[in-house]
């Protein structure tokens, strides 16, 4: 097996891990939420959203890593790097938006800054 084939296989494996993180996270978040509903425990929706959001964030990070592996290591053309840059920008924006939804603050803010951000 040649180097490019190894890199392509590694990229596909990381891609699959990203998809599995999202799928498994969605299944587990749903199972935990249903368990909490049956037991009539509080804050089901908030916990479901946080668990699902974190799973999606993990999946997005793995998918970005897979794109970087496959694009830069296998086909480093100017066009492929440009496409990679667009993909990374979009996924980064999605990650930041999810982080804001989950925690109530931007990734670069400390926990104490979230109250001040909501006042502005």
Buried (B, 14 or more C-beta within 10 A) or exposed (E): EEEEEEBBEBBEEBBEBBEEBBEEBBEEBEEBBEEBEEEEEEEBEEBBBBBBBBBBBBBBBBBBBBBBBBBBBBBEEEEBEEEBEEBBEEBBEEBBEBBBEBBEBEEEBEEEEBEEEEEE
